């Protein structure tokens, strides 16, 4: 069965330039409506297997993790759709051209694709940078209020996790079906809390890397996405 198509933009030097300047590139409407419906059904099914997290991540300036998550090792065993979408050659090729990096999938079975769900009042994904250089974040559900909760905040060209509250912070809203590409290892970022009941923010985070960077730099993702009764996943062949 072929993978449902994304609405991939045509590559232009302007896309590359904006990504290089900001470390962030919005991709509105990347997910076609039929695929969005399929991902909505798939993520709701996978949510039944998800794990609740509520702690401070010491290695990321004690920033909070209040969220429901599912790591790639479980997604790979339970879903055919998400791994097929993650490995789409046309998608990976476009990301590589925009980022100007020799882009390849992440071998680590835990980190390559993860499901992040904010759905309780106070839920947030606190300040961090990622182990791998590129993150493609796909929005299955999102609050519709552009001035409200569950927004991406980022500070370009810095790994300083104490930069919040300064004029350098940028904020971005996304709708269901949108996506964004982030230079996630050198762009400090976080998700603002859900401060009202009844809101949901469900995203798939696809991590990509380069051939020379297949080793995680921190244990933060392993701690977040590996169940307590299982050892963290190592690199897959």
N, C-alpha and C positions, 0 to 999 in steps of 0.2 A: 504494500500500500504506500503510495507516495506521500511524503510529508506535506501537510497543508502549507500553502505558500504564505510567507510574510509579504507585506507591501514594502519592499525594499526601495529606498530612494536611489536615484541615479547618482553615482559618484561624481563629485565635482571638486576642484581645488578649494572651493569655498568651504565645503564640509571639512576637509582636512585642515584648513586654516583656522576655522573656529575651534575645532577640537584641540589643536596645538596651542591656541591662545588661552582657552578656558579649562582644558582638561575635562570638559563636559560637552556633550552634544545631544540635544533633544531630538527624538525621532517620533514625532506625533503620528498616530494612526499606523504604526508599524504592523500591528496585529490585525489582520482582516477579520471582519465580523464573524465568519464561520469558524475561524480558528479561535477567536476570543470565546465563543460559546463552548467550544470543545475544551479549551483550557480551564474555563470556569468549572465545567463539570469534573474535569480531571483533578483540579486542585481541591475542590470540595470533597471528592472521594479520598484523596491523599491526606486531607486534614484530619481524618479519623485516625491516622497513624502518627500524627505529629506530636511533638514534645513541647511542654511549656517550660519557658526559661524566665527567671527573675533573679538577676544577680548583677554585680558590678564586675566589669572586665578589668582586672588589675593591669594587664599588659597594655591596655588602651586608656590610660589615665583614669581608671576607675569609672569609666562611663557605663551607663546602665544598659542592660539587656532585659527588656520586658516585652516578650513576644512569644509567638508559637512558631516552631520551626520544624523542618524536615530536611535531613542531609541527603546528599547525592547517592549514598550507598543504598538508602531505602528507596529513593525515587527510581533508581536504575532497576531494582528488583520488581517494582510495582507498576511502572509506567513504560509503555512503548513510545508514546507521543513525545514526551519531553526529551528523552535522549536523542530521538530522531531529529527534533527541531534544533537541539543544541549542536549537533554535528553537521548541520546543513552546510555544504561546501560553498554555496553562493553567499550565505550569510557570513561565514568566516572570511571569505575573500574580501567582502566589502569592508568588514571591520579592519582587516589588515591594511587595506589601502587608505582608509581614513586615518588610522593610527600611525601609519608608516612604520609598522613593525611586522616581522615574519610571524604571523599569528597562528597559533595551534591550540587545540583543546588541552585542558589541564588533565594530567594523568591521575591526580589524586581523586579517588572515588567519592570522598566526602565533599570536597570543595567545588568540583567542576560545575554542578548546578545544585541550587538549594531553593527551598520554598520558605519565604518569610511572611508571616501573617501577623498584623497588628489588628486586634479586634476587641480589646477591652479598654475601658477608660484608663488612661495613664500609660498605655503601651507605647514603647519607643525603641528605636534601634540607635543606641548612643554613638558618640563620636568614635571614629576609627579610620584606619586605612586598611587596604586589603593586602593579602600576601602576593597576589598575582597582579600584573599591570593593567589588565582590562576587565571591566565588568559591563555586561549588557543586562540592564534591568527591564523586565517586561511587566507591565501593569495589567493584572487580571481584574482587580477591584481597587478603587481609590475614592476617598472623599472628594466631592465635587466642588467644595468651597475653595476658591483659589487663595483666599486669605486665611484659611483655617488650619486644620490639623493634618498630620501625616505628610508634611512637605519635606522635600529634599533640601538640606542646607549643605553648602560646600565652600571650601576656601581653596582656590586654585594654587597650584605650584607650592604646596606646603604639606608637610606631615605633622605640623604643630597642632595638637589636639586641644590647645588652650586658646585658640584664636576666636572663639565665639564671643559675640557681643561687640565686635569691631566692624568697621566699615568694609572690611575685606570679605565678609560673609555674603554669599549669594544664595538666593532662595529660588526654588523651581517647583511648580505645580504640574501634575500629570493626571490625565484622565485614563479610565479603562481603555485598553487598546494601544496606549502610548508606550514608548520605551525611551531609554537614554543610554548612551555610551559614556563611560567614565574612565579616565586614567586613574584607576582606583588605588594604586600604590603610592602616588605622589599628590593626591588630592584628598585632604582631610574632609570627611563628610559624615553626616548623621541624618536621622529622620526625626522631625519634631513630634512631640507626643500627641496622642489622641486625647483630647480634653473633654470630649462629649461622648455619652453612651450611644451605642447603635452604629458607630462608624466602623468601616473595614478597609484595610489596605493589604491587599494580597499581591505579592510580586514573586516572580521567578528571577533569580540572579544567576546569570551565566558567566562563569569566570573563564577567561582565555589568557594565554601566556605566550612566551616565545620558546623555541627549542632549548635555549640555554637556561631557562628559569622554570624548572619543573619541581623545585623543592620549596615548600612553604617556609616563610621567614619567621613566623611566629606560631604559637600554639593556640591563638585566639579562635580561629575557625574550628579547629578540632574540638576545643572545649565547648563551643557553642552548639555544634551539630552532631557530636557523638554522644549517644546515650551513656549515662553514668555506668551502666553495667557492661559496657563494651569498651575495648581499647580503641584509641583513635586509629582511623584507617591510614595505612601507609600508601605509598605510591603504587598505583597499578601498573602492570606491564604495558 
